[in-house]
Amino acid sequence: MHQVPDFVNTVELLRQEHLNAARECVTKHEEILRELEEEIERDCDWLTSFLYALKARLALLSDCYH
């Protein structure tokens, strides 16, 4: 079983903090809130994917030099 990288937990924390802040600040415009939530989700998913790709790339480079 693979261990989840620390950055996954960090991104999830960022996701929850940003979603909570959006929900606290945008209370009168449901459509704007929905769009903002979708954008936060999309950005956090992208960041997680990017960090996984970077981790894989660094592992390959590390293997080349050992």
Secondary structure, 3 states (H helix, E strand, C coil): CCCCCHHHHHHHHHHHHHHHHHHHHCCCCHHHHHHHHHHHHHHHHHHHHHHHHHHHHHHHHHHHCC
